[in-house]
Amino acid sequence: MLKSNKNLTLSLLFLRLGVFIVMFMWTLDKFVNPGHSAAILEKFYFLDGVGMQIVYALGTLEMLLILGFISGYKKKWTYGIVLFLHASSTLSSFGQYLDPWKHLLFFAAWPMLAACISLYLLRDDDTLFALEESTVACAEK
């Protein structure tokens, strides 16, 4: 484990906030424009005919997840699931990377994926405004 310091914990908090903002907007999209979310599920995940109720249910589950994520609750699970979801999203969009000048914004997924990986790997050091202390800190007490 890295020795905790103010710069590290502050940097991890900013990473957590940045990832949360993106995930929050994607989650809100499921409620504000469920047809858009259904179209994404169809195009990138090959899930045809997803109804609005399923989109709302996914949005509700995702909202609970990202609220746990932003609060630093059960970091191994919330950070891990956020990482998995974003990695799935990034990789399912692979075809978009083959025509970069038409789909340039898709490349923003890669730095966010790096942030998700970093947060997961450094989750024990991400303690600023987190509900749960790191498992290492708890073991030292």
PALUMMAR-317970 format. One record per atom (N, C-alpha, C): residue number from 1; residue in three letters; atom name; z, y, x. Coordinates in Angstrom, 3 decimals. Atoms other than C-alpha are relative to their C-alpha. Layout:
N
R  pos  code  site         w         v         u
R  NUM   Ala    CA         Z         Y         X
...
//
This chain:
141
R  pos  code  site         w         v         u
R    1   Met     N     0.000    -1.189     0.845
R    1   Met    CA     0.000     0.000     0.000
R    1   Met     C     0.000     1.244     0.885
R    2   Leu     N     0.002    -1.271    -0.718
R    2   Leu    CA    -0.730     3.491     1.182
R    2   Leu     C     1.320     0.717    -0.232
R    3   Lys     N    -1.202    -0.793     0.170
R    3   Lys    CA     2.235     5.707     1.777
R    3   Lys     C    -0.301     1.125    -0.987
R    4   Ser     N     0.222    -1.022     1.021
R    4   Ser    CA     2.511     7.940    -1.293
R    4   Ser     C     0.256     1.381     0.564
R    5   Asn     N    -0.213    -1.388    -0.354
R    5   Asn    CA     2.150    11.640    -0.785
R    5   Asn     C    -0.573     0.857    -1.119
R    6   Lys     N     0.424    -0.902     1.071
R    6   Lys    CA     1.447    14.675    -2.924
R    6   Lys     C    -1.513     0.051    -0.149
R    7   Asn     N     1.457    -0.078     0.091
R    7   Asn    CA    -2.260    14.840    -2.063
R    7   Asn     C    -0.592    -1.251    -0.639
R    8   Leu     N     0.506     1.252     0.563
R    8   Leu    CA    -2.841    11.185    -2.899
R    8   Leu     C     0.295    -0.076    -1.489
R    9   Thr     N    -0.344     0.121     1.416
R    9   Thr    CA    -0.969    11.243    -6.200
R    9   Thr     C    -0.731     1.044    -0.850
R   10   Leu     N     0.740    -1.035     0.725
R   10   Leu    CA    -2.603    14.516    -7.230
R   10   Leu     C    -1.479    -0.384    -0.120
R   11   Ser     N     1.398     0.434     0.032
R   11   Ser    CA    -6.065    13.164    -6.317
R   11   Ser     C    -0.203    -1.117    -1.017
R   12   Leu     N     0.109     1.106     0.960
R   12   Leu    CA    -5.464     9.997    -8.335
R   12   Leu     C     0.155     0.500    -1.434
R   13   Leu     N    -0.131    -0.590     1.341
R   13   Leu    CA    -4.312    12.065   -11.307
R   13   Leu     C    -1.313     0.646    -0.423
R   14   Phe     N     1.284    -0.633     0.336
R   14   Phe    CA    -7.548    14.086   -11.156
R   14   Phe     C    -1.079    -1.046    -0.283
R   15   Leu     N     0.947     1.081     0.289
R   15   Leu    CA    -9.586    10.880   -10.970
R   15   Leu     C     0.255    -0.584    -1.387
R   16   Arg     N    -0.359     0.555     1.319
R   16   Arg    CA    -7.698     9.503   -13.984
R   16   Arg     C    -0.423     0.956    -1.111
R   17   Leu     N     0.409    -0.982     1.010
R   17   Leu    CA    -8.291    12.729   -15.928
R   17   Leu     C    -1.519     0.043    -0.161
R   18   Gly     N     1.461    -0.040     0.054
R   18   Gly    CA   -11.990    12.777   -15.012
R   18   Gly     C    -0.587    -1.198    -0.720
R   19   Val     N     0.474     1.210     0.674
R   19   Val    CA   -12.562     9.175   -16.089
R   19   Val     C     0.379     0.059    -1.475
R   20   Phe     N    -0.439    -0.096     1.394
R   20   Phe    CA   -10.544     9.791   -19.249
R   20   Phe     C    -0.914     0.911    -0.818
R   21   Ile     N     0.841    -0.946     0.745
R   21   Ile    CA   -12.667    12.794   -20.261
R   21   Ile     C    -1.308    -0.657    -0.420
R   22   Val     N     1.259     0.674     0.334
R   22   Val    CA   -15.868    10.751   -20.093
R   22   Val     C     0.239    -1.080    -1.051
R   23   Met     N    -0.280     1.089     0.950
R   23   Met    CA   -14.342     7.740   -21.865
R   23   Met     C     0.400     0.565    -1.372
R   24   Phe     N    -0.418    -0.625     1.257
R   24   Phe    CA   -12.805    10.027   -24.502
R   24   Phe     C    -1.214     0.473    -0.797
R   25   Met     N     1.207    -0.468     0.695
R   25   Met    CA   -16.173    11.588   -25.316
R   25   Met     C    -0.815    -1.173    -0.530
R   26   Trp     N     0.717     1.189     0.470
R   26   Trp    CA   -17.817     8.154   -25.540
R   26   Trp     C     0.711    -0.610    -1.213
R   27   Thr     N    -0.773     0.542     1.120
R   27   Thr    CA   -15.011     7.055   -27.851
R   27   Thr     C    -0.173     0.882    -1.234
R   28   Leu     N     0.206    -0.911     1.132
R   28   Leu    CA   -15.302    10.159   -30.041
R   28   Leu     C    -1.380    -0.187    -0.618
R   29   Asp     N     1.360     0.218     0.492
R   29   Asp    CA   -19.032     9.467   -30.318
R   29   Asp     C    -0.047    -1.140    -1.023
R   30   Lys     N    -0.040     1.124     0.944
R   30   Lys    CA   -18.192     6.222   -32.123
R   30   Lys     C     0.458     0.453    -1.388
R   31   Phe     N    -0.482    -0.512     1.285
R   31   Phe    CA   -16.467     8.240   -34.859
R   31   Phe     C    -0.899     1.118    -0.548
R   32   Val     N     0.806    -1.153     0.407
R   32   Val    CA   -18.653    11.359   -34.939
R   32   Val     C    -1.432    -0.414    -0.327
R   33   Asn     N     1.391     0.422     0.173
R   33   Asn    CA   -22.015     9.616   -34.646
R   33   Asn     C    -0.097    -1.518     0.173
R   34   Pro     N    -0.022     1.454    -0.160
R   34   Pro    CA   -21.546     5.875   -35.253
R   34   Pro     C    -1.393    -0.618     0.101
R   35   Gly     N     1.364     0.503    -0.112
R   35   Gly    CA   -25.306     5.381   -35.638
R   35   Gly     C    -0.492     0.011     1.438
R   36   His     N     0.356    -0.085    -1.421
R   36   His    CA   -25.766     6.506   -32.031
R   36   His     C     0.637    -1.154     0.767
R   37   Ser     N    -0.694     1.098    -0.674
R   37   Ser    CA   -23.165     3.995   -30.853
R   37   Ser     C    -0.624    -1.344    -0.350
R   38   Ala     N     0.650     1.250     0.419
R   38   Ala    CA   -24.809     1.221   -32.885
R   38   Ala     C    -1.343    -0.155     0.728
R   39   Ala     N     1.289     0.048    -0.709
R   39   Ala    CA   -28.177     2.104   -31.294
R   39   Ala     C     0.199    -0.358     1.472
R   40   Ile     N    -0.306     0.337    -1.398
R   40   Ile    CA   -26.622     1.921   -27.808
R   40   Ile     C     0.340    -1.472     0.122
R   41   Leu     N    -0.353     1.418    -0.025
R   41   Leu    CA   -25.110    -1.473   -28.595
R   41   Leu     C    -1.242    -0.876    -0.143
R   42   Glu     N     1.232     0.768     0.192
R   42   Glu    CA   -28.520    -2.664   -29.726
R   42   Glu     C    -0.898     0.069     1.238
R   43   Lys     N     0.939    -0.172    -1.115
R   43   Lys    CA   -30.568    -1.219   -26.835
R   43   Lys     C     0.502    -0.600     1.307
R   44   Phe     N    -0.499     0.396    -1.310
R   44   Phe    CA   -28.295    -1.968   -23.887
R   44   Phe     C     0.770    -1.314     0.012
R   45   Tyr     N    -0.808     1.224     0.059
R   45   Tyr    CA   -26.191    -4.911   -25.099
R   45   Tyr     C    -0.612    -1.063    -0.911
R   46   Phe     N     0.756     0.942     0.834
R   46   Phe    CA   -28.726    -6.612   -27.403
R   46   Phe     C     0.807    -0.493    -1.205
R   47   Leu     N    -0.794     0.321     1.199
R   47   Leu    CA   -26.313    -6.546   -30.368
R   47   Leu     C    -0.652     0.687    -1.198
R   48   Asp     N     0.741    -0.552     1.134
R   48   Asp    CA   -28.562    -6.035   -33.379
R   48   Asp     C     0.866     0.065    -1.259
R   49   Gly     N    -0.611    -0.106     1.316
R   49   Gly    CA   -27.334    -4.863   -36.763
R   49   Gly     C     1.502     0.206    -0.014
R   50   Val     N    -1.447    -0.281    -0.025
R   50   Val    CA   -23.864    -3.707   -35.750
R   50   Val     C     0.292     1.051    -1.062
R   51   Gly     N    -0.329    -0.910     1.091
R   51   Gly    CA   -22.382    -2.088   -38.836
R   51   Gly     C     0.966     1.096     0.411
R   52   Met     N    -0.864    -1.149    -0.286
R   52   Met    CA   -20.463     1.155   -38.990
R   52   Met     C     1.472    -0.426     0.101
R   53   Gln     N    -1.405     0.438    -0.050
R   53   Gln    CA   -17.171    -0.685   -39.652
R   53   Gln     C     0.340    -0.586     1.370
R   54   Ile     N    -0.232     0.566    -1.336
R   54   Ile    CA   -17.539    -2.575   -36.374
R   54   Ile     C     0.050     1.112     1.043
R   55   Val     N    -0.012    -1.133    -0.931
R   55   Val    CA   -18.353     0.652   -34.525
R   55   Val     C     1.340     0.746    -0.107
R   56   Tyr     N    -1.293    -0.667     0.180
R   56   Tyr    CA   -15.237     2.283   -36.022
R   56   Tyr     C     1.137    -0.845     0.591
R   57   Ala     N    -1.030     0.878    -0.563
R   57   Ala    CA   -13.136    -0.749   -35.055
R   57   Ala     C    -0.031     0.039     1.523
R   58   Leu     N     0.122    -0.108    -1.462
R   58   Leu    CA   -14.485    -0.650   -31.498
R   58   Leu     C     0.520     1.350     0.486
R   59   Gly     N    -0.495    -1.333    -0.357
R   59   Gly    CA   -13.781     3.086   -31.399
R   59   Gly     C     1.512     0.076    -0.030
R   60   Thr     N    -1.459    -0.001     0.115
R   60   Thr    CA   -10.207     2.527   -32.548
R   60   Thr     C     0.633    -0.747     1.170
R   61   Leu     N    -0.523     0.771    -1.130
R   61   Leu    CA    -9.593    -0.164   -29.928
R   61   Leu     C    -0.194     0.758     1.316
R   62   Glu     N     0.277    -0.771    -1.215
R   62   Glu    CA   -11.216     1.981   -27.255
R   62   Glu     C     0.926     1.205     0.110
R   63   Met     N    -0.913    -1.150    -0.027
R   63   Met    CA    -9.088     4.986   -28.228
R   63   Met     C     1.395    -0.438     0.445
R   64   Leu     N    -1.312     0.516    -0.427
R   64   Leu    CA    -5.904     2.913   -27.876
R   64   Leu     C    -0.006    -0.301     1.496
R   65   Leu     N     0.121     0.325    -1.417
R   65   Leu    CA    -7.116     1.684   -24.502
R   65   Leu     C     0.047     1.254     0.865
R   66   Ile     N     0.058    -1.169    -0.880
R   66   Ile    CA    -7.933     5.113   -23.096
R   66   Ile     C     1.253     0.856    -0.092
R   67   Leu     N    -1.295    -0.688     0.068
R   67   Leu    CA    -4.675     6.596   -24.380
R   67   Leu     C     1.009    -0.692     0.921
R   68   Gly     N    -0.832     0.732    -0.957
R   68   Gly    CA    -2.877     3.842   -22.464
R   68   Gly     C    -0.410     0.318     1.429
R   69   Phe     N     0.530    -0.314    -1.328
R   69   Phe    CA    -5.112     4.557   -19.479
R   69   Phe     C     0.457     1.376     0.474
R   70   Ile     N    -0.348    -1.359    -0.426
R   70   Ile    CA    -4.480     8.311   -19.389
R   70   Ile     C     1.505     0.155     0.209
R   71   Ser     N    -1.453    -0.108    -0.130
R   71   Ser    CA    -0.743     7.800   -19.789
R   71   Ser     C     0.555    -0.862     1.130
R   72   Gly     N    -0.472     0.852    -1.084
R   72   Gly    CA    -0.570     5.268   -16.956
R   72   Gly     C     0.804    -1.190    -0.489
R   73   Tyr     N    -0.721     1.128     0.595
R   73   Tyr    CA     0.687     2.501   -19.257
R   73   Tyr     C    -0.698    -1.312     0.350
R   74   Lys     N     0.540     1.324    -0.338
R   74   Lys    CA     0.210    -1.116   -18.103
R   74   Lys     C    -1.271     0.146     0.835
R   75   Lys     N     1.158    -0.378    -0.824
R   75   Lys    CA    -2.074     0.055   -15.317
R   75   Lys     C    -0.880    -1.174     0.391
R   76   Lys     N     0.819     1.153    -0.386
R   76   Lys    CA    -3.185    -3.400   -14.210
R   76   Lys     C    -0.998    -0.328    -1.114
R   77   Trp     N     0.858     0.358     1.128
R   77   Trp    CA    -4.597    -4.008   -17.695
R   77   Trp     C    -0.878     1.155    -0.463
R   78   Thr     N     0.808    -1.108     0.516
R   78   Thr    CA    -5.693    -0.571   -18.886
R   78   Thr     C    -1.030     0.460     1.026
R   79   Tyr     N     0.948    -0.406    -1.036
R   79   Tyr    CA    -7.271     0.434   -15.569
R   79   Tyr     C    -1.057    -1.084     0.197
R   80   Gly     N     0.922     1.114    -0.168
R   80   Gly    CA    -8.820    -3.025   -15.247
R   80   Gly     C    -1.027    -0.083    -1.114
R   81   Ile     N     0.935     0.065     1.127
R   81   Ile    CA   -10.352    -2.977   -18.725
R   81   Ile     C    -0.948     1.195     0.022
R   82   Val     N     0.873    -1.174    -0.128
R   82   Val    CA   -11.663     0.573   -18.255
R   82   Val     C    -1.040    -0.258     1.092
R   83   Leu     N     0.934     0.337    -1.079
R   83   Leu    CA   -13.211    -0.566   -14.957
R   83   Leu     C    -1.051    -0.995    -0.491
R   84   Phe     N     0.935     1.004     0.513
R   84   Phe    CA   -14.772    -3.602   -16.647
R   84   Phe     C    -0.998     0.613    -0.981
R   85   Leu     N     0.885    -0.622     0.987
R   85   Leu    CA   -16.150    -1.561   -19.547
R   85   Leu     C    -1.018     0.921     0.668
R   86   His     N     0.936    -0.926    -0.643
R   86   His    CA   -17.619     1.090   -17.291
R   86   His     C    -0.990    -0.744     0.900
R   87   Ala     N     0.910     0.793    -0.831
R   87   Ala    CA   -19.063    -1.483   -14.864
R   87   Ala     C    -1.066    -0.661    -0.883
R   88   Ser     N     0.954     0.607     0.935
R   88   Ser    CA   -20.670    -3.270   -17.823
R   88   Ser     C    -1.019     1.021    -0.469
R   89   Ser     N     0.878    -1.071     0.451
R   89   Ser    CA   -22.091     0.011   -19.065
R   89   Ser     C    -0.981     0.400     1.101
R   90   Thr     N     0.839    -0.402    -1.131
R   90   Thr    CA   -23.410     0.944   -15.625
R   90   Thr     C    -1.068    -1.051     0.290
R   91   Leu     N     0.939     1.069    -0.326
R   91   Leu    CA   -25.022    -2.431   -14.998
R   91   Leu     C    -0.967    -0.298    -1.143
R   92   Ser     N     0.900     0.257     1.131
R   92   Ser    CA   -26.447    -2.814   -18.515
R   92   Ser     C    -1.116     1.042    -0.081
R   93   Ser     N     1.001    -1.074    -0.020
R   93   Ser    CA   -28.372     0.409   -17.905
R   93   Ser     C    -0.962    -0.131     1.168
R   94   Phe     N     0.770     0.180    -1.234
R   94   Phe    CA   -30.144    -1.064   -14.877
R   94   Phe     C    -1.445     0.471    -0.129
R   95   Gly     N     1.391    -0.399     0.193
R   95   Gly    CA   -33.610    -0.484   -16.307
R   95   Gly     C    -0.217     1.495     0.096
R   96   Gln     N     0.116    -1.456    -0.054
R   96   Gln    CA   -32.928     3.243   -16.508
R   96   Gln     C    -0.104     0.502     1.436
R   97   Tyr     N     0.012    -0.416    -1.397
R   97   Tyr    CA   -32.466     3.402   -12.729
R   97   Tyr     C    -1.371    -0.211     0.633
R   98   Leu     N     1.330     0.290    -0.549
R   98   Leu    CA   -35.999     2.094   -12.191
R   98   Leu     C    -0.973     1.159    -0.211
R   99   Asp     N     0.817    -1.193     0.244
R   99   Asp    CA   -37.449     5.337   -13.561
R   99   Asp     C     0.934     1.211     0.084
R  100   Pro     N    -1.086    -0.977    -0.152
R  100   Pro    CA   -34.966     7.828   -12.119
R  100   Pro     C    -0.311     1.401    -0.498
R  101   Trp     N     0.296    -1.392     0.366
R  101   Trp    CA   -36.811    11.048   -12.902
R  101   Trp     C     0.016     0.192    -1.503
R  102   Lys     N    -0.142    -0.092     1.455
R  102   Lys    CA   -36.755    10.266   -16.630
R  102   Lys     C     1.450    -0.191    -0.436
R  103   His     N    -1.361     0.385     0.377
R  103   His    CA   -33.153     9.055   -16.596
R  103   His     C     1.011     0.418     1.068
R  104   Leu     N    -0.826    -0.459    -1.119
R  104   Leu    CA   -31.474    11.112   -13.894
R  104   Leu     C     1.496     0.000    -0.313
R  105   Leu     N    -1.425    -0.065     0.341
R  105   Leu    CA   -28.185    11.518   -15.773
R  105   Leu     C     0.694    -1.358     0.062
R  106   Phe     N    -0.610     1.327    -0.090
R  106   Phe    CA   -27.648     7.746   -15.728
R  106   Phe     C     0.636    -0.229     1.367
R  107   Phe     N    -0.549     0.176    -1.345
R  107   Phe    CA   -26.940     8.032   -12.006
R  107   Phe     C     1.427     0.541     0.118
R  108   Ala     N    -1.388    -0.483    -0.001
R  108   Ala    CA   -23.695     9.875   -12.828
R  108   Ala     C     0.985    -1.141    -0.245
R  109   Ala     N    -0.872     1.151     0.241
R  109   Ala    CA   -22.337     6.472   -13.810
R  109   Ala     C     0.548    -0.587     1.303
R  110   Trp     N    -0.425     0.620    -1.259
R  110   Trp    CA   -22.121     5.385   -10.163
R  110   Trp     C     1.229     0.663     0.630
R  111   Pro     N    -1.242    -0.587    -0.520
R  111   Pro    CA   -19.577     7.960    -8.930
R  111   Pro     C     1.198    -0.284    -0.920
R  112   Met     N    -1.101     0.336     0.904
R  112   Met    CA   -17.531     7.287   -12.066
R  112   Met     C     0.437    -1.448     0.212
R  113   Leu     N    -0.363     1.387    -0.296
R  113   Leu    CA   -17.667     3.567   -11.294
R  113   Leu     C     0.842    -0.055     1.271
R  114   Ala     N    -0.796    -0.070    -1.237
R  114   Ala    CA   -16.415     4.365    -7.788
R  114   Ala     C     1.410     0.519    -0.299
R  115   Ala     N    -1.321    -0.522     0.381
R  115   Ala    CA   -13.579     6.388    -9.356
R  115   Ala     C     0.823    -1.080    -0.708
R  116   Cys     N    -0.706     1.075     0.716
R  116   Cys    CA   -12.678     3.477   -11.665
R  116   Cys     C     0.492    -1.069     0.971
R  117   Ile     N    -0.399     0.991    -1.010
R  117   Ile    CA   -12.642     1.055    -8.730
R  117   Ile     C     1.158     0.537     0.832
R  118   Ser     N    -1.062    -0.617    -0.804
R  118   Ser    CA   -10.521     3.455    -6.672
R  118   Ser     C     1.319     0.042    -0.760
R  119   Leu     N    -1.221    -0.048     0.810
R  119   Leu    CA    -8.042     3.943    -9.500
R  119   Leu     C     0.619    -1.381    -0.153
R  120   Tyr     N    -0.540     1.353     0.148
R  120   Tyr    CA    -7.718     0.210   -10.018
R  120   Tyr     C     0.654    -0.464     1.300
R  121   Leu     N    -0.531     0.452    -1.287
R  121   Leu    CA    -7.215    -0.497    -6.318
R  121   Leu     C     1.261     0.767     0.409
R  122   Leu     N    -1.141    -0.846    -0.389
R  122   Leu    CA    -4.734     2.382    -5.897
R  122   Leu     C     0.972     0.238    -1.159
R  123   Arg     N    -0.804    -0.218     1.217
R  123   Arg    CA    -3.005     1.980    -9.277
R  123   Arg     C     1.495     0.111     0.284
R  124   Asp     N    -1.431    -0.099    -0.317
R  124   Asp    CA     0.418     1.503    -7.659
R  124   Asp     C     0.368     1.357     0.575
R  125   Asp     N    -0.246    -1.332    -0.554
R  125   Asp    CA     0.047     4.904    -6.004
R  125   Asp     C    -0.254     1.109    -1.020
R  126   Asp     N     0.314    -0.984     1.044
R  126   Asp    CA    -1.095     6.642    -9.204
R  126   Asp     C     1.227     0.164    -0.896
R  127   Thr     N    -1.292    -0.131     0.671
R  127   Thr    CA     2.327     7.794   -10.333
R  127   Thr     C     0.230     1.351    -0.673
R  128   Leu     N    -0.208    -1.338     0.540
R  128   Leu    CA     1.959    11.486   -11.223
R  128   Leu     C    -0.331     0.006    -1.494
R  129   Phe     N     0.128    -0.018     1.461
R  129   Phe    CA     2.477    11.852   -14.998
R  129   Phe     C    -0.410    -1.357    -0.561
R  130   Ala     N     0.255     1.352     0.489
R  130   Ala    CA     2.267     8.073   -15.420
R  130   Ala     C     1.274    -0.534    -0.652
R  131   Leu     N    -1.155     0.545     0.707
R  131   Leu    CA     4.539     6.296   -17.893
R  131   Leu     C     0.742    -1.047     0.813
R  132   Glu     N    -0.605     1.076    -0.744
R  132   Glu    CA     5.146     3.366   -15.614
R  132   Glu     C    -0.048     0.278     1.494
R  133   Glu     N    -0.024    -0.131    -1.447
R  133   Glu    CA     6.229     3.452   -12.012
R  133   Glu     C    -0.835    -1.120     0.589
R  134   Ser     N     0.757     1.060    -0.664
R  134   Ser    CA     4.302     1.430    -9.507
R  134   Ser     C     0.870    -1.237     0.118
R  135   Thr     N    -0.752     1.237    -0.151
R  135   Thr    CA     5.289    -2.204    -9.212
R  135   Thr     C     0.677    -0.069     1.359
R  136   Val     N    -0.593    -0.016    -1.335
R  136   Val    CA     5.957    -1.659    -5.513
R  136   Val     C     1.260     0.851     0.000
R  137   Ala     N    -1.168    -0.886     0.063
R  137   Ala    CA     8.320     1.263    -6.205
R  137   Ala     C     1.127    -0.676    -0.754
R  138   Cys     N    -1.035     0.700     0.772
R  138   Cys    CA    10.169    -0.837    -8.791
R  138   Cys     C     0.659    -1.095     0.835
R  139   Ala     N    -0.530     1.067    -0.826
R  139   Ala    CA    10.562    -3.689    -6.307
R  139   Ala     C     0.903     0.545     1.104
R  140   Glu     N    -0.784    -0.595    -1.075
R  140   Glu    CA    12.000    -1.329    -3.684
R  140   Glu     C     1.357     0.507    -0.493
R  141   Lys     N    -1.266    -0.548     0.527
R  141   Lys    CA    14.760    -0.043    -5.999
R  141   Lys     C     1.080    -1.040    -0.044
//
